[in-house]
Amino acid sequence: MLMTEPLYTFDDINRLIPHDGDMCLWDSVIAFDESTIQCRTQRHLSQTHPLKTKGRLSKLHLIEFGAQSIAIHGGLLHQQTLKIPRPGYLASLKNINFGTFNDQTLYIHCFSNQIMADDQSKLYQFELTDYEHQLICSGRALVVHPDTQED
């Protein structure tokens, strides 16, 4: 597998999103632009991974990997514009599909694409693959931003 030099490392990501320390699931961002992000990780291989139960990840945890890639994308966009990041909440998941997943997969790779964005919400399509480019999870996620203006 051809390895791409990361644009952002774990330390960068860990400072960027509210999921810090062991709950920061991604090792690196390998590609990023206004509408897409690609992340890569091996953190799931740790036996002390906080999402593991009896030493295993559930397929449902893969959705959190997708959601965190979206949070990282939002954080990087805000960083570029020098705006303060707004809190975002996962409001809806649709069309979730799971492929074969072995949590000993060498790398998990995520490609997330922003389909729509406005001041109140963002809609993303995400796709997680293993190091052999086999689909392990995909779906759509709607993130909403609560109105934080004071009256």
N, C-alpha and C positions, 0 to 999 in steps of 0.2 A: 504494500500500500504506500503510495506517495504521500509523504507527510508535508503539510503546509506549515510554514512558520506562523505562529499565532500573532494576530494584531493586538490582542489583549490577553493577559494571563489570568490565572486564578486570583492573584492578589488584586488586579485591576477590577475584576468582576466582583470579588468579595467586598470591595469598597463601594461598589455601584448600586447593588440591590439590597433590599432589607434581609434577604436570606444569607446570613453570614456564617462563617466557620464551617462546620460539617454539613450544614443545611444548604450551603452554596454548592450546587450539584455539577457545575461545569468547570472544566480545567482551562478552557481557552475559547476565544472567538477567533475563527480563522478567516472569516469574510463578513463584511458589513457594508450596507449602503442605506439609503433613505427608506427602502421598503423591504429589505431582506437581511437576515442574519444567519450565519452558519457557526455552530458551536461543536466542540469535541470534548469528550471526557473519558477518563478511566477511573474516576472517583468511585463508581459503583462497585469496583472490585474489592474495596476495603471490607474486611469482615466486620468492622465496627461502623459501617455506613448507617446513619440514623434512620433510614427508611426500611432497613432490613428487619425481618422477623424470622427468628431461627436460622439466621445466616442467608436468607433469600429475599430478593425484591419481588414484589407482586407486579403483574403487568399494569395494574392501576397506577402504580407509582410512576410509570413512564409518562403519564399525563403531566405530572409535576415537572418532569424534565422539559417538556414542551412549554409549559407555562413559564418556567424560569427563563427560557430562551427569549420569550416575549418580553419579560421584565427587563432583561439585559438590553434588548433592542430599544425599548422605550428609554432606558437610562442613558444609553449612548446617544440617542437622538437629542435628549435634553442637554446632555453634556456639550454637544456640538453647538447648540443654540444658546448655551450659558443660562438656560432657564432652570428654575428649581423643579425637580421631578415631582409630578403629582401622583398621589397614591392611586393605584389601580387595583380593582378587584375582579377576579374571575367570575363572570356572571352566567356564562353559558358554555357548554361543550356540545358539539354536534358532530355527527358522522365519524365517531371514534372507531377506528379499525385497528386490530392487533394482529401482527404477524407472529412468527415463531420467535420467542425470546428466551435466550439462555443468559442468565445474569452474570455469566463468566465471559461474556462477549468482550473481546479485547478493547474495542472502542465503541462508544455510542456517538453518533453524529446526528446533528439536528439541523434541518433547514426550515426556517420559518419565514413566511411571506405575509406582509401586511396587505390585506385585501382592501380595507376601508379604514379611514381614520377621520375623526372630527374632534371637537373639544370635549365631548362627553364619552366617547367610546372608540374602541379599535377592534377590528375583526382580523384575525390571523388564521392562516392555514399552516399547520406544522407537520413535519414528517421526520421521524426518527428512524435511522438505519443502523445496522451493525457495521463492523469493519469490512464485511464482504458486500456491503451496499444492499443487504436484504432488509425489507421493511419490517420494523418491529412495532411501530405505532404511528398512526396519523389521525388527524382530526382538525376541527375548527374550534377556535376559542374566541369568545367575546369578552373583552376587558372593558369595564366601565370605570369612569373617573367621577367620583362624587363631586358635587358643587362645593367648593371650599371657600367661596366668597362669603365674607361676613356682611350681615345686614346692617 
